[in-house]
Each structure stands twice: as C-alpha cells, then as structure tokens.
Amino acid sequence: MNSYAGNGMSSELAMFETPFADISTLKEATRSNEPAEVAYSNFLHELESPFTRTYEVAGNSAVVTQVAEEFVQFLGELNDAEFSDSLYELASEMEDRWLPKISNEAAMGDHYVPFATQQAREFITPLLMETETMIDKVAQHFSGNNLSDYNEKEIETFFSELEFSDNNFSPAQEQFFGKIINKVKSVVKKGVDLAKKGINAVGKILPVNIILNKIKGLIKPLLDKVLKFAIGKLPKNLQPHAQTLAKKFLKLEAPAAPESTELFSSGEIDGIQTEFDTTVAQLLFTADEVEGNSIVSEYEFSDEVIERELAYEAGGITPPSLESARQQFINELKSLPPGESPAPAIERFLPAAILALQPVIKVAISVIGRQKVINFLAGLLAKLVGKYVPENVAKPLAASIIDVGMSAIGFEVNETNKSDIGYEAIANVIQETVQHIAELNEATIQDQEALTLQLLEAFETAAANNFPPQYIKEQLRPSIQPGVWVLKPRKGPKHMYKKFTKVFNITIDPQSAQAIKSFRDLPLANFLKDKLSLDPSKPIQAKVHLFETIPGTKLSKISKFENIPGFNAQQPFAWVQLHPLTKQAAAILLKEPALGKDISQKSNAKRHRTGVGQRFYYLEISGARLRIPAVNRGATKAGKPGKMRAPKPSQSGDIQGVINFVKSEISFSYYFSEEDAKSVVEKINKNDFLGAAISIRHAIKNVLNGMLSKNVSNKVKIIHEAIPELYLEHIGDHEQESALASLAKTAGGIVLGGSKEMLTKLIEQLVEKISEHAYQAVANFFKGRAAEFKEAQAQPQDGVTIKISWSNIQGMTAIRTVINAIRNKNPLGNISELTLPNIPSPEIKIVADKKFD
C-alpha cells in the first residue's frame, strides 16, 4: 500500500506543469530512442570622496595598544597569498597515493578513512621529519639572550645557507617546505624586532627558541588538517573560527561567527592558513610557557571540536557518505516492487544529500525539524519522479543517456544494457533539487506553499540538467544541442565530477579572447598567451569540454580521470587549464548561455575555491601544451644557491595591494608574466620606448588595475588592528545587515554600524586614488630606468614584479579612525572639510619572479 499517497500534496502537484515533455512512459518503454534603502544610499553617496574630510571618534573608547599594532602587523607578514595553493597541491598529491589503490570507495565503508590516512601518513612522514629538523636547527642557532644583536642581513644569510635534505621531496612537498621556512624566518625576524624595541614596548615574550619549539608542535596537526581536507573531513567553518581567535587576542568584540552561505565543493582551505598564522602569532606574543602549551593543544584539537559542534547541530546522526547513499538509493530503486512508491527510498537518501550541504541548509533542519522536512521532500519528489522508476521506463531512459554521451563520456560496455544510469539520473535530480533550495530562509520553510513552489522550480532545473533533452519540454532545455550532464569517472574509486556529453567545436576570435573573463577577471587572451604560448590576436580552433562540480569535487582530480590531449593524468598541473563557464563565456564560446553559471566573486578569486554546481570548460587546442618553464625558483624557499626549484606552470599577470594603517604605508605589486615581460624588453631593445610604454600602460591600466578594482576584497591585504581578517572577503556578510539598522543622520555627525559594505567602499576609494598614482609612477620609471626591467627579465625566473611603495602617508590616520569606529560601532563626531595631502613620491623596486608581500 502506498502510504505516501495521501500526504496533502496531490492538489499542489495537480496544478504543477512538470518539466518533462508530454511523452507516454509506456510508449517510452516500448519504442526505440529518437534523436532529439534611502538612508543607506545617501550615506554611501556622501562617502564618494572620503578623502576630503577628516573623521574623529567621539569619545576615547577605541584605544589602540602597541601590542595590538605589533600583533596585526605580524599577522600580515605571515600571510602568504600562495600558501593556500601549496596546501591544495599537497592535498592533491596525498590523494594520488591512495586513489589508484581503491576500486570502489563506497564498498570500503568504514575502512576507507583509515586506509587513506595510512597512505597519507607514509607520504607525510618524511616531510614532517625534515620540517621538524629544520625548525630545531633554527631554534638552536637563535637560542640565548643576544637576539637583539642580530640584524636583518645576518638573518637572511643564515637562512640562505641553511642545510636540509629535500632531494626526495615531490614538487608539492618542496613548495610546502619552502613556505614553512618563510614563516619560521618571519618569526625570527619579528622576535629580533621585538627584542630591539624592548620588553616595555610590547610586554614580556618567551625566548624565540622556545617559541620555535612550540611552533614545531604545530606542523603535524597542520598536515593532519591538510589530510582531512583531502579526505573531505575538514570542518567548513574553520575560517571564522580562526578569525574569532585573533579578535579575542586583539580585545575586539568577538561575536559568534556567522554561518557561511558559500557552498564550496571541497571545503575552504584558506581557513587552514588563517588558523595556523593566528596560532603562530599568539605563540610569539604569549608571555607564559604554560599558556603557550595550551595554545598548541587548542590548535591540535580545534577541528575535532568544530566537528563535534557540527554533529550536535546536525542532530547527532552520521549518515553514510553521499557516494554510498547514492549507490544504496539506486539499488533500492532497481529492486522496487511494481506499484510501490519510491518515497521511502528517497527518504533514506535525503539525509546524506542534505548534510552534504551543511551548514548552508542547516536552517531547514533546526527550524521545523529534520524528519518533517525529509518527509515533506520525499513525498513530493516521489510523485515527481515516480513514473520513471519502473524498469521498463528506466531502461530506455538509460539507453537515451548513453546514446547522447557515448563518444564524449566513454561508457563502460557493461553499462549499455542496464537501467543503472537511468536510476543514477533520478538520484542526480533529487540531489540537485535539494542543492538548489539550499538558500532557504525560515519564512519559506514555515510556508508550505512557498516551499513547494521553490522545490518545484528547483526540480525543473535539476531535471533539465540530468535527463536527455527529448524527455524535457523544449522551452526548459538548457541547450539546443543534444547533451546531458553525467557523473564521472564511470570506472574508479568514486564519482568526482560531472561532464557534459557534448563536445563543442569552436573558433576563438581575438575579440572573444579579450572579452571572455577567466579567474580573477583576467581575459582569456592572457591565459592563451601566458600558459599556452599562443597568439590570441589570431583565430584559434578549439574543442570545448564542459565539467561541473559536485560535493567533494577538486579541480585537480578532474584531469586525473580524463584522457584528453593536454588534459590527462600524464600532464602535470593540467587542472589549471580549467576556466569558469559563466553565462558570458557560454554565450560567446558556445552560443549557449544557459549552459553557463555565474559565480560569486569569492569562487572567481582562486582555482582551488570552487562552489558546488559550478561549471568549467577546458580548451583542447591542437598542438598546444601547458607551458611549465624550468626556472630557478630559489626565491620560493630557502635553499642552496642556484638549485632548480620544483616546476610550476607559467603564470599570468597579477596584482596585489597592501594597505598598512599601522605604519601609514601602501604598496602595489604588479606582476608581469614572462610573455608580457619579454614583449616589453623586445621593444626596449629596439629603442621603441613608446611601444614599451604602451605595453606597460595596457598591462597596468587596462588589465591589472581593472583586476584589482573588481577583486579588492581578496587582492588587497589590510594591516589594521580592527581587521585581523586581513582581507575583506573574510569579514562576515552579516555586518551589512547591522549597518542598515544603525545608520542615522544626527546633528553631530553620522552613527555607524559594523558594515562590511562601508569598509569595502572606503578601501575601494583609497585603492582607486592610489592606483592612478601607481600607474604614473611606473610610466615615469620607464623613462629613465628601463634597463632594470631588462635585467630582471633576463634572470632565470618566471616573469617580473614591479613593487611601488609609499611611506608616511598623511591622512591614513583619519581613515584608520573611521575603520575603528565602524568595526567597534562607535559614533563619529565632527566632520570638517580637509583635503588629503598629496601622495608622496614612491619607492620603486623591480625583481624577477612573482614577489608579493
């Protein structure tokens, strides 16, 4: 008996026009497949030019201590824009140790994590031992009471001559080792700096050798967190947890960290660096060895504490992995007796699908109860997919999917005469339906009609993505081409991503190459030029392969299971050739905008940060291969002079800004790719200084400054005692809401709330003003010092960095006060007219390779 038939949903479904084409399922089973707010706005308007005023805090509640200044300055020095990349590559190499040895992850059950952990330990142990040995050598050298006698040159000399055994390291291990050396060097330099300033300035601190010994105890748990990321067990809210620790040390208000609305496919690895750096900084500034031991212990077990909190919030249940739950669901559908409802099977599958979206969908669990939500979803979804469950319908559905994807996907022979792929499509539809309603709010959940409408709309989208086009109404089909998204790899340890069954043949014209934006808003033309050594000013023929992330997807794994020229397991770093398939890219490249998905700025910032359901494309271009220069990367980590460093793909132009409110300093670092640097030098060699200036103008003004203005939140590092997060993207979005409630005009000034949007506005305006000065400084530089650029380009590194620095900038203190008021929710007092003094002349340095602060 179907106990789900009378659950009160029949009336809603009777009025719902399903996304499926009006085809009789009986006929489908028997015939062959056929082809087929005003106040807020006013306030922001007043801030259009914040540099024409000075802001003074009313009252004296925000007292900045020297310890807070030194602490946040040190956090900024520790932060490395490329450290998260090195952790991501290390995690990828860890996975490569165990994935080839597993034929079916779901079948291993509880044995999977212990097996993967054991394999990773074998990979980690030599790296851990050598890192600990290196720290012991540094601690021994800098022991004693004469720390203040060292100067920076002596410290640099020691680290450049430091001996270690890294000859057997993999590329990712070597990069990680170098990054840790740089952080240890920063600890020593800061310890010397504090010793020179005297204990009275910052309070008592432990000897540097003792601090280093405690930092040594952080390396194993750090590598364990990378391992948990690789396995998919790293808590998703590690980042705000680390920020809260820094706020407590700086005596800032530290409210409970908000839940992220960002749904990353493989976790947020940036939080590992934030937590590690914050812990190292606390160790350097702690005055008590017992307290230091407690800090190390808290770091070691922090992710376990967060996991317990998540388990409690999730109701304490531990459902099977999503992969296992999906396979169990498919098996249950295959064995479902005729006439029975699939609702019970769906009900058993939903907990794994929902928890895969934690913490985003947690509101649905906590507000009205887990079982009530699951029962509601299961009953409704059962009615929507029920007619495709009988084997005589599911088998031709499977055949249709295989038919449209045989050439692109390469289905296994044993799949062609089975119904499994049909049931897999049903499971995908249900999983994606839940995924698309992840941003539910309490009001929607309490309103059954509104919830039903959201669910049905999400179902339409999911069905169109996973069912062959002839099964979907024409107006809902995402593409005019026959194609469907299919889980891959078809054979292997587990499904890791999806691939579209249609491969597109296209021509990329120069205008399109400039118009299409890839990661960090760089033009596709830069990728073609810098990484593939192609000439984007000429038409380029390409085949386009499309991919989509699922929970657990890492871009580094997609290429491991593809066999495409230039994009396979034999091509190192192949995954860096994937580009976000936005609606713009899909429209220009494929003439199919609906195949694209627009993404958040956070997901666009870095390749290792991908969202669930995000889409990507790879360009298969005949004869083109990823450029991996053999260069001396001695600057990447301390090592023996002249030793060749681990290879890395060539890099495209990049930019970084550092705004240091503590020191009233600002710096911009412009990185020129090797190809761009060569182009400039070629013009200089021909005495074509005008042409070189035009190339510089295009790179800086049209590309790099444009990239910076669109990515201020993650490309500008902020050194300020009220922003231990360092980057605006790490400040909780909830702060925007509090601003709306607290904004009001008063006779004495403006009352401010803690608004991320206000902070962003201030920094954007400062960046815009300084970037114009930076461009003019570089243009003037090339009039008399072009030879320095030539010398840097000739070095055996990849590309050239121009660093422009301003010191002692008047007016920074006023803006620093504004930020303190915003973060501490203090009112502002007098607002008097005062123009910002002229920006002083900058210092300009040119160095080989990519060198960011």
Secondary structure, DSSP 4 states (H G I P E B T S, - for coil): --TTTTSS-HHHHHT---SB-S--HHHHHHSPP----HHHHHHHHHTTSGGGEEEEESSS--PPPHHHHHHHHHHHHH--TTHHHHHHHHHHHHHHHHGGG-S-HHHHGGGHHHHHHHHHHHHHHHHHHHHHHHHHHHHHHT-SS-GGG--HHHHHHHHHT-----TT--HHHHHHHHHHHHHHHHHHHHHHHHHHH-HHHH-----HHHHHHHHHHHHHHHHHHHHHHHHT-S-TTHHHHHHHHHHHHTT---PPPPPP---BSS--THHHHHHHHHHHHHHHH---HHHHHHHHHHHHHHHHHHHHHHHHHTTT--PPPHHHHHHHHHHHHHTPPTT--SHHHHHHHHHHHHHTTTTTTHHHHHHH-HHHHHHHHHHHHHHHHGGG-SHHHHHHHHHHHHHHHHHHH---GGGTT-SHHHHHHHHHHHHHHHHHTTT--HHHHH-HHHHHHHHHHHHHHHHHHHS-GGGB-GGG-S-SSS--EEEE-SSSSS--EEEES--EEEEE-HHHHHHSB-GGG-BHHHHHHHTT---TTS-EEEEEEEEEE-TT--HHHHGGG-EETTEETTSTTGGGG-EE--HHHHHHHHS-GGG-----HHHHH-TT--BTT-EEEEEE-TT----------TTTS--STTPPPPP------EEEEEEETTTTEEEEEEEEPHHHHHHHHHHHHTT-HHHHHHHHHIIIIIIIHHHHHH-HHHHEEEE-TT-TT-SGGGS-THHHHHHHHH-EEETTEEE----HHHHHHHHHHHHHHHHHHHHHHHHHHHHH-HHHHHHHHTSSSSSEEEEEEE-S-TTHHHHHHHHHHHHHTPPEEEEEE-PPPPPPPPEEEEEES----
